[in-house]
Amino acid sequence: MPPVGEAILIDDEWMKVLAVNENRVSVERGRRGTRAMPHPVDALVHHGWHAVREIPVAMTREDWDL
């Protein structure tokens, strides 16, 4: 689980982690300008660092090396 004070994202709602106790997490809902909404039981919880990977794409015939 993310540490206290970190943000998590479920569907389109951001939440701030207030406490972590074993398998329970207390959050402050509706952060970062989002609003609290119901979520299904199997909704994914996103947390951690955002990673971006850049991949160069050949745009000209000379780049294709045919």
PDB file of N, CA, C, O and CB in Angstrom:
ATOM      1  N   MET A   1       0.842  -1.191   0.000  1.00  0.00           N
ATOM      2  CA  MET A   1       0.000   0.000   0.000  1.00  0.00           C
ATOM      3  C   MET A   1       0.879   1.242   0.000  1.00  0.00           C
ATOM      4  O   MET A   1       1.998   1.212   0.512  1.00  0.00           O
ATOM      5  CB  MET A   1      -0.954   0.005   1.219  1.00  0.00           C
ATOM      6  N   PRO A   2       0.387   2.318  -0.564  1.00  0.00           N
ATOM      7  CA  PRO A   2       1.172   3.558  -0.551  1.00  0.00           C
ATOM      8  C   PRO A   2       1.271   4.119   0.865  1.00  0.00           C
ATOM      9  O   PRO A   2       0.397   3.862   1.692  1.00  0.00           O
ATOM     10  CB  PRO A   2       0.546   4.607  -1.494  1.00  0.00           C
ATOM     11  N   PRO A   3       2.323   4.879   1.151  1.00  0.00           N
ATOM     12  CA  PRO A   3       2.476   5.442   2.489  1.00  0.00           C
ATOM     13  C   PRO A   3       1.471   6.561   2.762  1.00  0.00           C
ATOM     14  O   PRO A   3       0.873   7.117   1.840  1.00  0.00           O
ATOM     15  CB  PRO A   3       3.889   5.965   2.673  1.00  0.00           C
ATOM     16  N   VAL A   4       1.300   6.874   4.029  1.00  0.00           N
ATOM     17  CA  VAL A   4       0.400   7.945   4.459  1.00  0.00           C
ATOM     18  C   VAL A   4       0.827   9.248   3.793  1.00  0.00           C
ATOM     19  O   VAL A   4       2.016   9.560   3.725  1.00  0.00           O
ATOM     20  CB  VAL A   4       0.400   8.092   6.013  1.00  0.00           C
ATOM     21  N   GLY A   5      -0.145  10.001   3.307  1.00  0.00           N
ATOM     22  CA  GLY A   5       0.113  11.281   2.668  1.00  0.00           C
ATOM     23  C   GLY A   5       0.184  11.199   1.155  1.00  0.00           C
ATOM     24  O   GLY A   5       0.105  12.228   0.483  1.00  0.00           O
ATOM     25  N   GLU A   6       0.331   9.995   0.597  1.00  0.00           N
ATOM     26  CA  GLU A   6       0.402   9.824  -0.855  1.00  0.00           C
ATOM     27  C   GLU A   6      -1.002   9.840  -1.461  1.00  0.00           C
ATOM     28  O   GLU A   6      -1.997   9.674  -0.755  1.00  0.00           O
ATOM     29  CB  GLU A   6       1.127   8.505  -1.213  1.00  0.00           C
ATOM     30  N   ALA A   7      -1.066  10.039  -2.765  1.00  0.00           N
ATOM     31  CA  ALA A   7      -2.337  10.054  -3.479  1.00  0.00           C
ATOM     32  C   ALA A   7      -2.544   8.725  -4.192  1.00  0.00           C
ATOM     33  O   ALA A   7      -1.592   8.092  -4.647  1.00  0.00           O
ATOM     34  CB  ALA A   7      -2.389  11.224  -4.485  1.00  0.00           C
ATOM     35  N   ILE A   8      -3.805   8.314  -4.280  1.00  0.00           N
ATOM     36  CA  ILE A   8      -4.179   7.142  -5.067  1.00  0.00           C
ATOM     37  C   ILE A   8      -5.291   7.556  -6.020  1.00  0.00           C
ATOM     38  O   ILE A   8      -5.995   8.537  -5.781  1.00  0.00           O
ATOM     39  CB  ILE A   8      -4.632   5.950  -4.148  1.00  0.00           C
ATOM     40  N   LEU A   9      -5.440   6.803  -7.094  1.00  0.00           N
ATOM     41  CA  LEU A   9      -6.465   7.084  -8.095  1.00  0.00           C
ATOM     42  C   LEU A   9      -7.301   5.832  -8.304  1.00  0.00           C
ATOM     43  O   LEU A   9      -6.769   4.764  -8.608  1.00  0.00           O
ATOM     44  CB  LEU A   9      -5.830   7.558  -9.436  1.00  0.00           C
ATOM     45  N   ILE A  10      -8.605   5.964  -8.141  1.00  0.00           N
ATOM     46  CA  ILE A  10      -9.543   4.888  -8.437  1.00  0.00           C
ATOM     47  C   ILE A  10     -10.545   5.445  -9.430  1.00  0.00           C
ATOM     48  O   ILE A  10     -11.236   6.422  -9.141  1.00  0.00           O
ATOM     49  CB  ILE A  10     -10.253   4.346  -7.135  1.00  0.00           C
ATOM     50  N   ASP A  11     -10.624   4.828 -10.601  1.00  0.00           N
ATOM     51  CA  ASP A  11     -11.443   5.336 -11.712  1.00  0.00           C
ATOM     52  C   ASP A  11     -11.031   6.789 -11.973  1.00  0.00           C
ATOM     53  O   ASP A  11      -9.878   7.036 -12.325  1.00  0.00           O
ATOM     54  CB  ASP A  11     -12.994   5.229 -11.388  1.00  0.00           C
ATOM     55  N   ASP A  12     -11.932   7.744 -11.814  1.00  0.00           N
ATOM     56  CA  ASP A  12     -11.609   9.156 -12.046  1.00  0.00           C
ATOM     57  C   ASP A  12     -11.521   9.952 -10.747  1.00  0.00           C
ATOM     58  O   ASP A  12     -11.547  11.183 -10.778  1.00  0.00           O
ATOM     59  CB  ASP A  12     -12.648   9.784 -12.957  1.00  0.00           C
ATOM     60  N   GLU A  13     -11.418   9.277  -9.621  1.00  0.00           N
ATOM     61  CA  GLU A  13     -11.393   9.979  -8.332  1.00  0.00           C
ATOM     62  C   GLU A  13     -10.031   9.845  -7.650  1.00  0.00           C
ATOM     63  O   GLU A  13      -9.518   8.744  -7.454  1.00  0.00           O
ATOM     64  CB  GLU A  13     -12.495   9.437  -7.409  1.00  0.00           C
ATOM     65  N   TRP A  14      -9.460  11.007  -7.293  1.00  0.00           N
ATOM     66  CA  TRP A  14      -8.211  11.029  -6.527  1.00  0.00           C
ATOM     67  C   TRP A  14      -8.538  11.020  -5.044  1.00  0.00           C
ATOM     68  O   TRP A  14      -9.520  11.622  -4.610  1.00  0.00           O
ATOM     69  CB  TRP A  14      -7.348  12.272  -6.892  1.00  0.00           C
ATOM     70  N   MET A  15      -7.698  10.324  -4.262  1.00  0.00           N
ATOM     71  CA  MET A  15      -7.859  10.251  -2.810  1.00  0.00           C
ATOM     72  C   MET A  15      -6.503  10.395  -2.145  1.00  0.00           C
ATOM     73  O   MET A  15      -5.478  10.032  -2.722  1.00  0.00           O
ATOM     74  CB  MET A  15      -8.533   8.921  -2.389  1.00  0.00           C
ATOM     75  N   LYS A  16      -6.500  10.930  -0.925  1.00  0.00           N
ATOM     76  CA  LYS A  16      -5.274  11.068  -0.138  1.00  0.00           C
ATOM     77  C   LYS A  16      -5.294  10.009   0.963  1.00  0.00           C
ATOM     78  O   LYS A  16      -6.282   9.880   1.687  1.00  0.00           O
ATOM     79  CB  LYS A  16      -5.142  12.515   0.469  1.00  0.00           C
ATOM     80  N   VAL A  17      -4.202   9.250   1.087  1.00  0.00           N
ATOM     81  CA  VAL A  17      -4.115   8.201   2.103  1.00  0.00           C
ATOM     82  C   VAL A  17      -3.888   8.858   3.469  1.00  0.00           C
ATOM     83  O   VAL A  17      -2.924   9.600   3.656  1.00  0.00           O
ATOM     84  CB  VAL A  17      -2.966   7.184   1.770  1.00  0.00           C
ATOM     85  N   LEU A  18      -4.782   8.577   4.415  1.00  0.00           N
ATOM     86  CA  LEU A  18      -4.685   9.134   5.764  1.00  0.00           C
ATOM     87  C   LEU A  18      -4.078   8.148   6.751  1.00  0.00           C
ATOM     88  O   LEU A  18      -3.344   8.550   7.654  1.00  0.00           O
ATOM     89  CB  LEU A  18      -6.055   9.562   6.250  1.00  0.00           C
ATOM     90  N   ALA A  19      -4.378   6.852   6.588  1.00  0.00           N
ATOM     91  CA  ALA A  19      -3.857   5.825   7.505  1.00  0.00           C
ATOM     92  C   ALA A  19      -3.892   4.464   6.814  1.00  0.00           C
ATOM     93  O   ALA A  19      -4.758   4.191   5.983  1.00  0.00           O
ATOM     94  CB  ALA A  19      -4.683   5.786   8.834  1.00  0.00           C
ATOM     95  N   VAL A  20      -2.920   3.613   7.182  1.00  0.00           N
ATOM     96  CA  VAL A  20      -2.863   2.240   6.675  1.00  0.00           C
ATOM     97  C   VAL A  20      -2.742   1.312   7.875  1.00  0.00           C
ATOM     98  O   VAL A  20      -1.785   1.405   8.644  1.00  0.00           O
ATOM     99  CB  VAL A  20      -1.662   2.038   5.671  1.00  0.00           C
ATOM    100  N   ASN A  21      -3.717   0.414   8.037  1.00  0.00           N
ATOM    101  CA  ASN A  21      -3.728  -0.555   9.136  1.00  0.00           C
ATOM    102  C   ASN A  21      -3.993  -1.940   8.564  1.00  0.00           C
ATOM    103  O   ASN A  21      -5.109  -2.245   8.145  1.00  0.00           O
ATOM    104  CB  ASN A  21      -4.803  -0.182  10.209  1.00  0.00           C
ATOM    105  N   GLU A  22      -2.954  -2.780   8.550  1.00  0.00           N
ATOM    106  CA  GLU A  22      -3.039  -4.136   7.995  1.00  0.00           C
ATOM    107  C   GLU A  22      -3.614  -4.099   6.587  1.00  0.00           C
ATOM    108  O   GLU A  22      -2.939  -3.629   5.671  1.00  0.00           O
ATOM    109  CB  GLU A  22      -3.901  -5.042   8.897  1.00  0.00           C
ATOM    110  N   ASN A  23      -4.851  -4.582   6.382  1.00  0.00           N
ATOM    111  CA  ASN A  23      -5.430  -4.593   5.040  1.00  0.00           C
ATOM    112  C   ASN A  23      -6.510  -3.527   4.855  1.00  0.00           C
ATOM    113  O   ASN A  23      -7.342  -3.647   3.955  1.00  0.00           O
ATOM    114  CB  ASN A  23      -6.009  -5.957   4.744  1.00  0.00           C
ATOM    115  N   ARG A  24      -6.510  -2.485   5.694  1.00  0.00           N
ATOM    116  CA  ARG A  24      -7.485  -1.396   5.593  1.00  0.00           C
ATOM    117  C   ARG A  24      -6.751  -0.077   5.381  1.00  0.00           C
ATOM    118  O   ARG A  24      -5.686   0.161   5.950  1.00  0.00           O
ATOM    119  CB  ARG A  24      -8.378  -1.326   6.865  1.00  0.00           C
ATOM    120  N   VAL A  25      -7.342   0.765   4.556  1.00  0.00           N
ATOM    121  CA  VAL A  25      -6.765   2.071   4.254  1.00  0.00           C
ATOM    122  C   VAL A  25      -7.832   3.129   4.462  1.00  0.00           C
ATOM    123  O   VAL A  25      -8.950   2.993   3.967  1.00  0.00           O
ATOM    124  CB  VAL A  25      -6.205   2.124   2.802  1.00  0.00           C
ATOM    125  N   SER A  26      -7.490   4.191   5.198  1.00  0.00           N
ATOM    126  CA  SER A  26      -8.396   5.326   5.361  1.00  0.00           C
ATOM    127  C   SER A  26      -7.943   6.418   4.402  1.00  0.00           C
ATOM    128  O   SER A  26      -6.753   6.721   4.313  1.00  0.00           O
ATOM    129  CB  SER A  26      -8.418   5.844   6.848  1.00  0.00           C
ATOM    130  N   VAL A  27      -8.901   7.010   3.683  1.00  0.00           N
ATOM    131  CA  VAL A  27      -8.573   8.018   2.685  1.00  0.00           C
ATOM    132  C   VAL A  27      -9.451   9.251   2.838  1.00  0.00           C
ATOM    133  O   VAL A  27     -10.537   9.199   3.415  1.00  0.00           O
ATOM    134  CB  VAL A  27      -8.720   7.443   1.285  1.00  0.00           C
ATOM    135  N   GLU A  28      -8.957  10.349   2.312  1.00  0.00           N
ATOM    136  CA  GLU A  28      -9.757  11.561   2.161  1.00  0.00           C
ATOM    137  C   GLU A  28     -10.173  11.591   0.703  1.00  0.00           C
ATOM    138  O   GLU A  28      -9.318  11.646  -0.182  1.00  0.00           O
ATOM    139  CB  GLU A  28      -8.959  12.875   2.584  1.00  0.00           C
ATOM    140  N   ARG A  29     -11.458  11.557   0.440  1.00  0.00           N
ATOM    141  CA  ARG A  29     -11.959  11.404  -0.918  1.00  0.00           C
ATOM    142  C   ARG A  29     -12.123  12.738  -1.625  1.00  0.00           C
ATOM    143  O   ARG A  29     -12.188  13.791  -0.990  1.00  0.00           O
ATOM    144  CB  ARG A  29     -13.275  10.672  -0.904  1.00  0.00           C
ATOM    145  N   GLY A  30     -12.187  12.677  -2.942  1.00  0.00           N
ATOM    146  CA  GLY A  30     -12.467  13.851  -3.748  1.00  0.00           C
ATOM    147  C   GLY A  30     -11.342  14.867  -3.760  1.00  0.00           C
ATOM    148  O   GLY A  30     -11.605  16.064  -3.647  1.00  0.00           O
ATOM    149  N   ARG A  31     -10.104  14.435  -3.892  1.00  0.00           N
ATOM    150  CA  ARG A  31      -8.955  15.342  -3.924  1.00  0.00           C
ATOM    151  C   ARG A  31      -8.657  15.761  -5.361  1.00  0.00           C
ATOM    152  O   ARG A  31      -9.200  15.192  -6.308  1.00  0.00           O
ATOM    153  CB  ARG A  31      -7.710  14.674  -3.287  1.00  0.00           C
ATOM    154  N   ARG A  32      -7.788  16.760  -5.514  1.00  0.00           N
ATOM    155  CA  ARG A  32      -7.324  17.257  -6.820  1.00  0.00           C
ATOM    156  C   ARG A  32      -8.476  17.647  -7.740  1.00  0.00           C
ATOM    157  O   ARG A  32      -8.414  17.420  -8.948  1.00  0.00           O
ATOM    158  CB  ARG A  32      -6.468  16.202  -7.504  1.00  0.00           C
ATOM    159  N   GLY A  33      -9.507  18.225  -7.179  1.00  0.00           N
ATOM    160  CA  GLY A  33     -10.618  18.711  -7.986  1.00  0.00           C
ATOM    161  C   GLY A  33     -11.583  17.646  -8.477  1.00  0.00           C
ATOM    162  O   GLY A  33     -12.448  17.937  -9.302  1.00  0.00           O
ATOM    163  N   THR A  34     -11.453  16.404  -7.984  1.00  0.00           N
ATOM    164  CA  THR A  34     -12.397  15.350  -8.368  1.00  0.00           C
ATOM    165  C   THR A  34     -13.490  15.260  -7.323  1.00  0.00           C
ATOM    166  O   THR A  34     -13.381  15.843  -6.245  1.00  0.00           O
ATOM    167  CB  THR A  34     -11.680  13.981  -8.528  1.00  0.00           C
ATOM    168  N   ARG A  35     -14.534  14.534  -7.644  1.00  0.00           N
ATOM    169  CA  ARG A  35     -15.604  14.368  -6.653  1.00  0.00           C
ATOM    170  C   ARG A  35     -15.751  12.897  -6.284  1.00  0.00           C
ATOM    171  O   ARG A  35     -15.459  12.003  -7.079  1.00  0.00           O
ATOM    172  CB  ARG A  35     -16.946  14.923  -7.193  1.00  0.00           C
ATOM    173  N   ALA A  36     -16.207  12.676  -5.068  1.00  0.00           N
ATOM    174  CA  ALA A  36     -16.392  11.309  -4.583  1.00  0.00           C
ATOM    175  C   ALA A  36     -17.510  10.635  -5.371  1.00  0.00           C
ATOM    176  O   ALA A  36     -18.547  11.235  -5.651  1.00  0.00           O
ATOM    177  CB  ALA A  36     -16.711  11.298  -3.064  1.00  0.00           C
ATOM    178  N   MET A  37     -17.271   9.368  -5.724  1.00  0.00           N
ATOM    179  CA  MET A  37     -18.254   8.597  -6.479  1.00  0.00           C
ATOM    180  C   MET A  37     -18.174   7.146  -6.046  1.00  0.00           C
ATOM    181  O   MET A  37     -17.154   6.726  -5.499  1.00  0.00           O
ATOM    182  CB  MET A  37     -18.023   8.730  -8.010  1.00  0.00           C
ATOM    183  N   PRO A  38     -19.219   6.374  -6.274  1.00  0.00           N
ATOM    184  CA  PRO A  38     -19.148   4.946  -5.931  1.00  0.00           C
ATOM    185  C   PRO A  38     -18.226   4.213  -6.901  1.00  0.00           C
ATOM    186  O   PRO A  38     -18.139   4.564  -8.077  1.00  0.00           O
ATOM    187  CB  PRO A  38     -20.561   4.306  -5.950  1.00  0.00           C
ATOM    188  N   HIS A  39     -17.533   3.181  -6.387  1.00  0.00           N
ATOM    189  CA  HIS A  39     -16.625   2.375  -7.189  1.00  0.00           C
ATOM    190  C   HIS A  39     -16.972   0.906  -7.018  1.00  0.00           C
ATOM    191  O   HIS A  39     -17.366   0.492  -5.928  1.00  0.00           O
ATOM    192  CB  HIS A  39     -15.154   2.638  -6.797  1.00  0.00           C
ATOM    193  N   PRO A  40     -16.833   0.104  -8.081  1.00  0.00           N
ATOM    194  CA  PRO A  40     -17.099  -1.326  -7.941  1.00  0.00           C
ATOM    195  C   PRO A  40     -16.044  -1.987  -7.062  1.00  0.00           C
ATOM    196  O   PRO A  40     -14.944  -1.457  -6.901  1.00  0.00           O
ATOM    197  CB  PRO A  40     -17.142  -2.004  -9.319  1.00  0.00           C
ATOM    198  N   VAL A  41     -16.372  -3.121  -6.504  1.00  0.00           N
ATOM    199  CA  VAL A  41     -15.474  -3.846  -5.602  1.00  0.00           C
ATOM    200  C   VAL A  41     -14.161  -4.198  -6.285  1.00  0.00           C
ATOM    201  O   VAL A  41     -13.113  -4.185  -5.640  1.00  0.00           O
ATOM    202  CB  VAL A  41     -16.148  -5.115  -5.091  1.00  0.00           C
ATOM    203  N   ASP A  42     -14.195  -4.510  -7.569  1.00  0.00           N
ATOM    204  CA  ASP A  42     -12.985  -4.931  -8.279  1.00  0.00           C
ATOM    205  C   ASP A  42     -12.265  -3.784  -9.007  1.00  0.00           C
ATOM    206  O   ASP A  42     -11.465  -4.037  -9.907  1.00  0.00           O
ATOM    207  CB  ASP A  42     -13.340  -6.005  -9.274  1.00  0.00           C
ATOM    208  N   ALA A  43     -12.540  -2.530  -8.627  1.00  0.00           N
ATOM    209  CA  ALA A  43     -11.896  -1.379  -9.276  1.00  0.00           C
ATOM    210  C   ALA A  43     -10.391  -1.379  -9.000  1.00  0.00           C
ATOM    211  O   ALA A  43      -9.956  -1.724  -7.902  1.00  0.00           O
ATOM    212  CB  ALA A  43     -12.529  -0.053  -8.785  1.00  0.00           C
ATOM    213  N   LEU A  44      -9.606  -0.991  -9.999  1.00  0.00           N
ATOM    214  CA  LEU A  44      -8.153  -0.923  -9.835  1.00  0.00           C
ATOM    215  C   LEU A  44      -7.752   0.310  -9.037  1.00  0.00           C
ATOM    216  O   LEU A  44      -8.332   1.383  -9.203  1.00  0.00           O
ATOM    217  CB  LEU A  44      -7.458  -0.912 -11.201  1.00  0.00           C
ATOM    218  N   VAL A  45      -6.761   0.149  -8.172  1.00  0.00           N
ATOM    219  CA  VAL A  45      -6.210   1.251  -7.383  1.00  0.00           C
ATOM    220  C   VAL A  45      -4.843   1.575  -7.969  1.00  0.00           C
ATOM    221  O   VAL A  45      -3.945   0.733  -7.971  1.00  0.00           O
ATOM    222  CB  VAL A  45      -6.111   0.885  -5.844  1.00  0.00           C
ATOM    223  N   HIS A  46      -4.689   2.798  -8.465  1.00  0.00           N
ATOM    224  CA  HIS A  46      -3.429   3.222  -9.068  1.00  0.00           C
ATOM    225  C   HIS A  46      -2.659   4.072  -8.059  1.00  0.00           C
ATOM    226  O   HIS A  46      -3.208   5.000  -7.464  1.00  0.00           O
ATOM    227  CB  HIS A  46      -3.677   4.015 -10.391  1.00  0.00           C
ATOM    228  N   HIS A  47      -1.373   3.741  -7.873  1.00  0.00           N
ATOM    229  CA  HIS A  47      -0.516   4.536  -7.003  1.00  0.00           C
ATOM    230  C   HIS A  47       0.919   4.335  -7.437  1.00  0.00           C
ATOM    231  O   HIS A  47       1.216   3.427  -8.213  1.00  0.00           O
ATOM    232  CB  HIS A  47      -0.705   4.153  -5.509  1.00  0.00           C
ATOM    233  N   GLY A  48       1.794   5.162  -6.949  1.00  0.00           N
ATOM    234  CA  GLY A  48       3.210   5.058  -7.311  1.00  0.00           C
ATOM    235  C   GLY A  48       3.618   6.168  -8.264  1.00  0.00           C
ATOM    236  O   GLY A  48       2.851   7.092  -8.537  1.00  0.00           O
ATOM    237  N   TRP A  49       4.813   6.059  -8.753  1.00  0.00           N
ATOM    238  CA  TRP A  49       5.360   7.075  -9.643  1.00  0.00           C
ATOM    239  C   TRP A  49       4.815   6.899 -11.042  1.00  0.00           C
ATOM    240  O   TRP A  49       4.623   5.777 -11.511  1.00  0.00           O
ATOM    241  CB  TRP A  49       6.885   7.018  -9.658  1.00  0.00           C
ATOM    242  N   HIS A  50       4.566   8.022 -11.710  1.00  0.00           N
ATOM    243  CA  HIS A  50       4.129   8.019 -13.099  1.00  0.00           C
ATOM    244  C   HIS A  50       5.358   7.835 -13.982  1.00  0.00           C
ATOM    245  O   HIS A  50       6.335   8.571 -13.843  1.00  0.00           O
ATOM    246  CB  HIS A  50       3.365   9.336 -13.459  1.00  0.00           C
ATOM    247  N   ALA A  51       5.320   6.886 -14.865  1.00  0.00           N
ATOM    248  CA  ALA A  51       6.460   6.619 -15.739  1.00  0.00           C
ATOM    249  C   ALA A  51       6.085   6.910 -17.192  1.00  0.00           C
ATOM    250  O   ALA A  51       4.986   6.589 -17.642  1.00  0.00           O
ATOM    251  CB  ALA A  51       6.935   5.153 -15.586  1.00  0.00           C
ATOM    252  N   VAL A  52       7.014   7.519 -17.908  1.00  0.00           N
ATOM    253  CA  VAL A  52       6.817   7.811 -19.324  1.00  0.00           C
ATOM    254  C   VAL A  52       7.977   7.218 -20.092  1.00  0.00           C
ATOM    255  O   VAL A  52       9.135   7.380 -19.706  1.00  0.00           O
ATOM    256  CB  VAL A  52       6.699   9.343 -19.584  1.00  0.00           C
ATOM    257  N   ARG A  53       7.671   6.535 -21.172  1.00  0.00           N
ATOM    258  CA  ARG A  53       8.716   5.963 -22.012  1.00  0.00           C
ATOM    259  C   ARG A  53       8.552   6.522 -23.415  1.00  0.00           C
ATOM    260  O   ARG A  53       7.483   6.417 -24.015  1.00  0.00           O
ATOM    261  CB  ARG A  53       8.657   4.401 -22.016  1.00  0.00           C
ATOM    262  N   GLU A  54       9.620   7.118 -23.932  1.00  0.00           N
ATOM    263  CA  GLU A  54       9.578   7.681 -25.269  1.00  0.00           C
ATOM    264  C   GLU A  54      10.167   6.679 -26.254  1.00  0.00           C
ATOM    265  O   GLU A  54      11.233   6.112 -26.019  1.00  0.00           O
ATOM    266  CB  GLU A  54      10.340   9.025 -25.327  1.00  0.00           C
ATOM    267  N   ILE A  55       9.458   6.470 -27.358  1.00  0.00           N
ATOM    268  CA  ILE A  55       9.906   5.549 -28.393  1.00  0.00           C
ATOM    269  C   ILE A  55       9.982   6.322 -29.708  1.00  0.00           C
ATOM    270  O   ILE A  55       8.970   6.843 -30.175  1.00  0.00           O
ATOM    271  CB  ILE A  55       8.947   4.312 -28.513  1.00  0.00           C
ATOM    272  N   PRO A  56      11.168   6.402 -30.310  1.00  0.00           N
ATOM    273  CA  PRO A  56      11.272   7.117 -31.585  1.00  0.00           C
ATOM    274  C   PRO A  56      10.560   6.344 -32.696  1.00  0.00           C
ATOM    275  O   PRO A  56      10.663   5.120 -32.781  1.00  0.00           O
ATOM    276  CB  PRO A  56      12.754   7.345 -31.957  1.00  0.00           C
ATOM    277  N   VAL A  57       9.842   7.071 -33.538  1.00  0.00           N
ATOM    278  CA  VAL A  57       9.115   6.468 -34.646  1.00  0.00           C
ATOM    279  C   VAL A  57       9.679   7.046 -35.936  1.00  0.00           C
ATOM    280  O   VAL A  57       9.757   8.265 -36.094  1.00  0.00           O
ATOM    281  CB  VAL A  57       7.571   6.724 -34.532  1.00  0.00           C
ATOM    282  N   ALA A  58      10.072   6.174 -36.856  1.00  0.00           N
ATOM    283  CA  ALA A  58      10.603   6.615 -38.144  1.00  0.00           C
ATOM    284  C   ALA A  58       9.506   7.329 -38.925  1.00  0.00           C
ATOM    285  O   ALA A  58       8.442   6.765 -39.176  1.00  0.00           O
ATOM    286  CB  ALA A  58      11.162   5.415 -38.956  1.00  0.00           C
ATOM    287  N   MET A  59       9.775   8.573 -39.306  1.00  0.00           N
ATOM    288  CA  MET A  59       8.765   9.379 -39.983  1.00  0.00           C
ATOM    289  C   MET A  59       9.072   9.601 -41.459  1.00  0.00           C
ATOM    290  O   MET A  59       8.177   9.983 -42.213  1.00  0.00           O
ATOM    291  CB  MET A  59       8.631  10.707 -39.295  1.00  0.00           C
ATOM    292  N   THR A  60      10.295   9.375 -41.891  1.00  0.00           N
ATOM    293  CA  THR A  60      10.651   9.594 -43.295  1.00  0.00           C
ATOM    294  C   THR A  60      11.225   8.307 -43.875  1.00  0.00           C
ATOM    295  O   THR A  60      11.664   7.420 -43.143  1.00  0.00           O
ATOM    296  CB  THR A  60      11.669  10.763 -43.439  1.00  0.00           C
ATOM    297  N   ARG A  61      11.215   8.224 -45.191  1.00  0.00           N
ATOM    298  CA  ARG A  61      11.712   7.029 -45.878  1.00  0.00           C
ATOM    299  C   ARG A  61      13.181   6.776 -45.548  1.00  0.00           C
ATOM    300  O   ARG A  61      13.602   5.623 -45.459  1.00  0.00           O
ATOM    301  CB  ARG A  61      11.530   7.171 -47.397  1.00  0.00           C
ATOM    302  N   GLU A  62      13.968   7.839 -45.367  1.00  0.00           N
ATOM    303  CA  GLU A  62      15.390   7.686 -45.051  1.00  0.00           C
ATOM    304  C   GLU A  62      15.582   7.049 -43.674  1.00  0.00           C
ATOM    305  O   GLU A  62      16.583   6.370 -43.446  1.00  0.00           O
ATOM    306  CB  GLU A  62      16.100   9.048 -45.106  1.00  0.00           C
ATOM    307  N   ASP A  63      14.666   7.253 -42.782  1.00  0.00           N
ATOM    308  CA  ASP A  63      14.748   6.674 -41.438  1.00  0.00           C
ATOM    309  C   ASP A  63      14.433   5.171 -41.446  1.00  0.00           C
ATOM    310  O   ASP A  63      14.826   4.454 -40.526  1.00  0.00           O
ATOM    311  CB  ASP A  63      13.785   7.404 -40.491  1.00  0.00           C
ATOM    312  N   TRP A  64      13.736   4.698 -42.466  1.00  0.00           N
ATOM    313  CA  TRP A  64      13.338   3.295 -42.513  1.00  0.00           C
ATOM    314  C   TRP A  64      14.504   2.386 -42.819  1.00  0.00           C
ATOM    315  O   TRP A  64      14.463   1.197 -42.501  1.00  0.00           O
ATOM    316  CB  TRP A  64      12.257   3.093 -43.538  1.00  0.00           C
ATOM    317  N   ASP A  65      15.540   2.921 -43.431  1.00  0.00           N
ATOM    318  CA  ASP A  65      16.760   2.144 -43.770  1.00  0.00           C
ATOM    319  C   ASP A  65      16.403   0.922 -44.615  1.00  0.00           C
ATOM    320  O   ASP A  65      16.780  -0.204 -44.291  1.00  0.00           O
ATOM    321  CB  ASP A  65      17.506   1.692 -42.474  1.00  0.00           C
ATOM    322  N   LEU A  66      15.665   1.164 -45.712  1.00  0.00           N
ATOM    323  CA  LEU A  66      15.253   0.057 -46.590  1.00  0.00           C
ATOM    324  C   LEU A  66      16.340  -0.357 -47.534  1.00  0.00           C
ATOM    325  O   LEU A  66      16.147  -1.273 -48.334  1.00  0.00           O
ATOM    326  CB  LEU A  66      14.035   0.435 -47.379  1.00  0.00           C
TER     327      LEU A  66
END
